[in-house]
């Protein structure tokens, strides 16, 4: 089994947002920290927002944040949002299945059982489980505090 690039990027986006909870993070920051294409991220961010995992803000001060606390975002739900549309094997797609063994094969049932076990394990994990007390991840993904804009600082000092 192999996750799609979109699913992998979705998890990176959610972890990035979780590590930076007090900020509106920007796509380019995630792209830089996670070695990702901004074009791919745009598609992933759109799906994450559509599925209510993140909220997005447009405009100059725009970006994204988690739509709810990280302990309320299940990893299994995220993977289902990105992977469930793709049939795991040809026989899982009733419209395009051309397998000549379909009426006698028990492999599909075994695969279904394995997928349920896979998702069941991930259903017990949340984004919080992946980021809390993970100092190595925090060091990689934490953004520095917001810096004052020099012009604003100078104007305040002149007052």
C-alpha positions in Angstrom: 0.0 0.0 0.0 1.2 3.5 -0.8 -0.4 6.8 0.1 -0.8 9.4 -2.6 1.3 12.5 -2.6 -1.8 14.5 -1.9 -2.5 12.5 1.3 1.1 12.9 2.4 0.9 16.7 1.8 -2.4 16.9 3.6 -0.8 15.4 6.7 2.1 17.8 6.4 -0.2 20.8 6.2 -2.2 19.7 9.2 0.9 19.1 11.3 2.4 22.4 10.3 -0.8 24.2 11.3 -0.9 22.3 14.6 2.7 23.2 15.5 1.9 26.9 14.8 -1.6 27.2 16.4 -1.4 30.9 17.2 -0.6 32.0 13.6 -2.3 32.1 10.3 0.2 30.1 8.2 0.8 30.7 4.6 1.1 28.2 1.7 4.7 29.3 0.9 5.8 28.7 4.5 4.5 25.2 4.4 6.0 24.6 0.9 9.4 25.7 2.1 9.4 23.8 5.4 7.9 20.6 3.9 9.7 20.5 0.6 6.5 20.7 -1.4 5.2 22.4 -4.5 2.9 25.3 -3.9 0.7 24.1 -6.8 0.2 20.7 -5.2 -0.4 22.4 -1.9 -3.1 24.6 -3.3 -5.1 21.5 -4.4 -4.6 19.9 -1.0 -5.5 23.0 0.9 -8.7 23.3 -1.1 -9.7 19.8 -0.2 -8.7 20.2 3.5 -10.9 23.4 3.6 -13.8 21.7 1.8 -13.6 18.8 4.3 -13.6 21.3 7.2 -10.1 20.3 8.5 -8.8 23.9 8.0 -10.2 27.3 7.6 -8.7 29.6 5.0 -8.6 33.4 4.7 -8.0 35.2 1.5 -6.1 38.4 0.9 -2.9 40.0 2.0 -3.2 38.7 5.6 -4.6 35.4 4.4 -3.5 31.9 5.1 -4.9 29.0 7.0 -5.5 27.5 10.5 -6.9 24.3 11.8 -10.7 24.4 11.8 -10.8 22.7 15.2 -8.4 21.6 17.9 -5.8 19.0 16.7 -7.2 16.4 19.1 -10.5 16.5 17.2 -8.9 15.8 13.8 -8.7 12.0 13.3 -5.9 10.8 11.0 -8.2 8.1 9.6 -10.7 10.7 8.6 -8.0 12.7 6.8 -6.8 9.7 4.9 -10.3 8.6 4.0 -11.0 12.2 2.6 -8.0 11.8 0.2 -7.8 8.1 -0.4 -11.4 6.7 -0.4 -12.2 8.1 -3.8 -9.5 5.9 -5.4 -10.4 2.2 -5.5 -7.7 0.2 -3.7 -7.8 -2.5 -6.5 -9.6 -2.9 -9.8 -12.2 -5.2 -8.2 -13.2 -2.4 -5.7 -14.6 -0.4 -8.6 -17.8 -2.0 -9.8 -18.0 0.2 -12.9 -14.6 -0.6 -14.3 -13.9 -4.0 -12.9 -12.9 -6.4 -15.7 -11.2 -9.1 -13.5 -12.3 -12.5 -14.8 -12.0 -13.9 -11.3 -14.5 -11.5 -9.7 -17.2 -14.1 -9.2 -14.9 -16.6 -7.4 -12.0 -14.6 -5.9 -11.8 -14.2 -2.1 -8.8 -11.8 -2.4 -11.1 -8.8 -2.4 -12.6 -9.8 1.0 -9.1 -10.2 2.4 -8.1 -6.8 1.1 -11.3 -5.2 2.5 -10.5 -6.6 5.9 -6.9 -5.4 5.8 -8.1 -1.9 4.8 -10.5 -1.8 7.7 -7.7 -2.8 10.1 -5.5 -0.1 8.5 -8.1 2.7 8.9 -9.1 1.3 12.4 -5.6 1.8 13.6 -5.4 5.4 12.2 -8.9 6.2 13.6 -7.2 5.9 17.1 -4.7 8.6 16.2 -5.3 12.4 16.0 -3.2 15.2 14.7 -2.5 16.1 18.3 -1.0 12.6 18.8 1.5 13.3 16.0 2.7 16.7 17.2 2.4 16.9 21.0 5.7 16.5 22.8 7.4 16.0 19.4 10.2 18.4 19.9 12.0 17.3 16.7 9.0 18.1 14.6 8.3 21.4 16.4 11.9 22.4 15.7 11.4 21.7 12.0 8.0 23.3 11.6 7.7 26.1 14.2 7.6 29.6 12.7 9.3 32.4 14.5 7.1 34.9 16.3 5.6 37.7 14.2 8.1 40.4 13.7 7.0 44.1 13.8 7.2 45.9 10.4 10.1 48.4 10.7 8.0 51.3 9.4 5.4 50.7 12.1 8.1 50.5 14.8 9.7 53.7 13.7 6.3 55.5 13.7 5.5 54.3 17.2 8.9 55.5 18.4 8.3 58.9 16.9 5.1 59.3 18.9 
